[in-house]
Amino acid sequence: MQDVIVVGAGPAGNNAALSLASQGYGVTVIDSRENIGDKLCTGLVGEECFRRYPIDPGLVYRDISAASVIAPSSEVVRFETPSPVARVVNRVAYVSSFADRATEAGAEYRLGHRVVRLDQCKDRVSVVTESGTTDARSLVLATGFGSQLNRQLGLGEPSDYVVGVQALVQTDGVDEVEVYLGRDVAPGFFAWLVPTQPGYALAGLLVRKNAPERFANFVSARQMEGKITELVDKPSCWGIPLRPLRKTYANRVVVVGDAAGHVKPTTGGGIFYSLMASEVASETLQQALREDQLSANRLATYQKEWKSLLSNELEVGYSARRVFEFLGDSHISSLICQAGKNGFVSELAASPDVFFDWHSSMIGKIMGHPTLGSVLRLVNPLLARMAKPSGPTEIFVPEPAEEFSPEASMAETGTPV
Ligand SMILES: Cc1cc2nc3c(=O)[nH]c(=O)nc-3n(C[C@H](O)[C@H](O)[C@H](O)COP(=O)(O)OP(=O)(O)OC[C@H]3O[C@@H](n4cnc5c(N)ncnc54)[C@H](O)[C@@H]3O)c2cc1C
């Protein structure tokens, strides 16, 4: 019997396998895909992630130190940082590099096997695939978005999600990340062009409804502008959780990564949080395996620890996301325009406590901005309390925002899923 079975060889599963196998535990990783890491993703990862989980420089397509945000009014605001804040990587190769190191450390990989059932017994977990059953003392469930296995264990599923759609395109003159906002493009969310290798970019968007139609419109608008010259592959869709599972552990089981909802709700980026959460899971499991104490009560420590690391970000980020979904196009355009004025964007970009992967302090700064904050505070006073502005606290009396009406905006959107 193995010490641990990891189901899912994405960033979360591979990193858990690497860390457990490196400590001498017997680990088997099972994934239904043959090609590790080949899952819909843009591969945009922040600098902190690379410092903690380094990557072969040969796998980096681009360093990112500038991005343009295109408002619904077509106004463009450009962010630029003195040094790169993120990189666009070959996602498949990056995720596989964790699996390669886990294999070197002794983990066994079984690819092309779908897990169809999990049986929790008193002294083991049985993992059933179409080709047989494997037993282990414990299980890391890292199956990504939409797995039925969470539900089978009685852990439910993340209560909110969004759909991502993306395809590789050929481009002309797209050398920086471009982010598009507005109800015509991606209501409540955003669309992107992220350049990869010269002449190519990943085009995509996040949306609650009608993802393929929205994507087709986005691509044809960029084709009319001459930015996209050709669609290289067919667009694909995949879900992204926006809220964490209420319970991410059970007897002998921990749930990590997208399966647990370890994703930034602001942008849908989940690689870094998955990697960090898998490390926390591995530390808890190692201790529990040593003590042979694998009850749900014992593994509850895992949830306590990942929450102390990520919970504030997930909560503040989700509130900010919901506020953003309430805003109509005129409000978004006016916020973007205000942000571009008086050097606020440059101030944000240069601020030492604004990070690519930690958004609560940036949300705090925006809430503290005289004009931007007053609009947003009207929508969600709770967010204002959660996202404490950094720097000297000042008492601020908000001016009433012009023509702002959350109800009207909500009517425009319809009730989100
Ligand atoms: C369009 C789009 C763009 C994105 N862009 C970014 C980005 O730029 N940066 C970023 O940080 N994040 C991005 N994300 C999110 C990111 O891809 C995920 O957060 C990340 O992959 C989560 O890792 P994971 O290991 O939890 O799950 P996954 O990477 O989804 O891996 C789960 C694995 O489990 C396997 N599996 C599932 N069920 C079973 C089963 N029953 N049996 C066996 N195996 C199973 C799957 O085959 C898969 O390999 C994007 C997501 C989307 C949809």
Ligand as a Chemical Component Dictionary entry (heavy atoms), coordinates in Angstrom:
data_LIG
# 
_chem_comp.id                   LIG 
_chem_comp.type                 NON-POLYMER 
_chem_comp.pdbx_formal_charge   0 
_chem_comp.three_letter_code    LIG 
# 
loop_
_chem_comp_atom.comp_id 
_chem_comp_atom.atom_id 
_chem_comp_atom.alt_atom_id 
_chem_comp_atom.type_symbol 
_chem_comp_atom.charge 
_chem_comp_atom.model_Cartn_x 
_chem_comp_atom.model_Cartn_y 
_chem_comp_atom.model_Cartn_z 
_chem_comp_atom.pdbx_ordinal 
LIG C1  C1  C 0 -8.670  30.081 -19.959 1  
LIG C2  C2  C 0 -7.862  29.955 -18.700 2  
LIG C3  C3  C 0 -6.704  30.701 -18.556 3  
LIG C4  C4  C 0 -5.956  30.614 -17.367 4  
LIG N1  N1  N 0 -4.807  31.339 -17.275 5  
LIG C5  C5  C 0 -4.078  31.301 -16.133 6  
LIG C6  C6  C 0 -2.865  32.043 -16.017 7  
LIG O1  O1  O 0 -2.432  32.716 -16.951 8  
LIG N2  N2  N 0 -2.191  31.999 -14.840 9  
LIG C7  C7  C 0 -2.625  31.243 -13.789 10 
LIG O2  O2  O 0 -1.991  31.263 -12.724 11 
LIG N3  N3  N 0 -3.752  30.508 -13.883 12 
LIG C8  C8  C 0 -4.481  30.494 -15.028 13 
LIG N4  N4  N 0 -5.614  29.726 -15.141 14 
LIG C9  C9  C 0 -5.982  28.861 -14.006 15 
LIG C10 C10 C 0 -5.015  27.676 -13.900 16 
LIG O3  O3  O 0 -4.948  27.007 -15.135 17 
LIG C11 C11 C 0 -5.485  26.718 -12.797 18 
LIG O4  O4  O 0 -5.719  27.478 -11.625 19 
LIG C12 C12 C 0 -4.438  25.660 -12.477 20 
LIG O5  O5  O 0 -4.173  24.852 -13.594 21 
LIG C13 C13 C 0 -4.946  24.779 -11.327 22 
LIG O6  O6  O 0 -4.078  23.696 -11.132 23 
LIG P1  P1  P 0 -4.608  22.317 -10.527 24 
LIG O7  O7  O 0 -3.409  21.461 -10.409 25 
LIG O8  O8  O 0 -5.427  22.573 -9.344  26 
LIG O9  O9  O 0 -5.625  21.739 -11.624 27 
LIG P2  P2  P 0 -5.419  21.366 -13.152 28 
LIG O10 O10 O 0 -4.273  22.078 -13.740 29 
LIG O11 O11 O 0 -6.756  21.517 -13.769 30 
LIG O12 O12 O 0 -5.051  19.817 -13.104 31 
LIG C14 C14 C 0 -5.990  18.847 -12.707 32 
LIG C15 C15 C 0 -5.591  17.519 -13.285 33 
LIG O13 O13 O 0 -6.463  16.508 -12.758 34 
LIG C16 C16 C 0 -6.759  15.587 -13.775 35 
LIG N5  N5  N 0 -8.023  14.912 -13.450 36 
LIG C17 C17 C 0 -9.253  15.487 -13.264 37 
LIG N6  N6  N 0 -10.169 14.561 -12.949 38 
LIG C18 C18 C 0 -9.511  13.365 -12.943 39 
LIG C19 C19 C 0 -9.932  12.040 -12.686 40 
LIG N7  N7  N 0 -11.196 11.720 -12.367 41 
LIG N8  N8  N 0 -9.008  11.049 -12.776 42 
LIG C20 C20 C 0 -7.728  11.327 -13.089 43 
LIG N9  N9  N 0 -7.271  12.576 -13.331 44 
LIG C21 C21 C 0 -8.147  13.588 -13.258 45 
LIG C22 C22 C 0 -6.846  16.445 -15.028 46 
LIG O14 O14 O 0 -6.628  15.659 -16.186 47 
LIG C23 C23 C 0 -5.734  17.476 -14.793 48 
LIG O15 O15 O 0 -4.516  17.087 -15.376 49 
LIG C24 C24 C 0 -6.373  29.763 -16.313 50 
LIG C25 C25 C 0 -7.541  29.002 -16.467 51 
LIG C26 C26 C 0 -8.284  29.090 -17.649 52 
LIG C27 C27 C 0 -9.526  28.256 -17.806 53 
# 
loop_
_chem_comp_bond.comp_id 
_chem_comp_bond.atom_id_1 
_chem_comp_bond.atom_id_2 
_chem_comp_bond.value_order 
_chem_comp_bond.pdbx_ordinal 
LIG C1  C2  SING 1  
LIG C2  C3  SING 2  
LIG C2  C26 DOUB 3  
LIG C3  C4  DOUB 4  
LIG C4  N1  SING 5  
LIG C4  C24 SING 6  
LIG N1  C5  DOUB 7  
LIG C5  C6  SING 8  
LIG C5  C8  SING 9  
LIG C6  O1  DOUB 10 
LIG C6  N2  SING 11 
LIG N2  C7  SING 12 
LIG C7  O2  DOUB 13 
LIG C7  N3  SING 14 
LIG N3  C8  DOUB 15 
LIG C8  N4  SING 16 
LIG N4  C9  SING 17 
LIG N4  C24 SING 18 
LIG C9  C10 SING 19 
LIG C10 O3  SING 20 
LIG C10 C11 SING 21 
LIG C11 O4  SING 22 
LIG C11 C12 SING 23 
LIG C12 O5  SING 24 
LIG C12 C13 SING 25 
LIG C13 O6  SING 26 
LIG O6  P1  SING 27 
LIG P1  O7  DOUB 28 
LIG P1  O8  SING 29 
LIG P1  O9  SING 30 
LIG O9  P2  SING 31 
LIG P2  O10 DOUB 32 
LIG P2  O11 SING 33 
LIG P2  O12 SING 34 
LIG O12 C14 SING 35 
LIG C14 C15 SING 36 
LIG C15 O13 SING 37 
LIG C15 C23 SING 38 
LIG O13 C16 SING 39 
LIG C16 N5  SING 40 
LIG C16 C22 SING 41 
LIG N5  C17 SING 42 
LIG N5  C21 SING 43 
LIG C17 N6  DOUB 44 
LIG N6  C18 SING 45 
LIG C18 C19 SING 46 
LIG C18 C21 DOUB 47 
LIG C19 N7  SING 48 
LIG C19 N8  DOUB 49 
LIG N8  C20 SING 50 
LIG C20 N9  DOUB 51 
LIG N9  C21 SING 52 
LIG C22 O14 SING 53 
LIG C22 C23 SING 54 
LIG C23 O15 SING 55 
LIG C24 C25 DOUB 56 
LIG C25 C26 SING 57 
LIG C26 C27 SING 58 
# 
